[in-house]
Amino acid sequence: MDIRVVQQILRHSSLAVPKRYAHATRKLAKDAAHRVENALWGP
């Protein structure tokens, strides 16, 4: 989801707050992609 959409949904006046939590989202996405890769093609 685009960070600007999150900003609008949560009604933040700037991107500073959503950006604060964006790093966690990227890490979770990376971990999930790695798990899917392992499930499809093995470790």
Secondary structure, 3 states (H helix, E strand, C coil): CCHHHHHHHHCCCCCHHHHHHHHHHHHHHHHHHHHHHHHHHCC
